[in-house]
Amino acid sequence: MSLPGVTAEFHRPDHYIPTRDDLASAAEAVRGVLPDHQTMAFYRGLGALTLLGLMDWPVAAAIGVGVAVAQRAGGPASK
């Protein structure tokens, strides 16, 4: 079938497949942003208290954000 003024061009997609080094550097970047094990345990404890219904989620969120801000600022909570 021929249409006047219409042509079809097919291009092979240009996909980038990351290498092992790309993935390793991405993992290192993520590790640099994550909190240490003790702080993660604290956040998991807040989450557990919230899931068990012992603490409301807005209170847990406020505590978690407060701890994160204090650690970033170098306050007394950062160790």
Secondary structure as UniProt FT lines:
FT   TURN            4..5
FT   HELIX           20..33
FT   HELIX           37..51
FT   TURN            52..53
FT   HELIX           57..73
FT   TURN            76..77
//
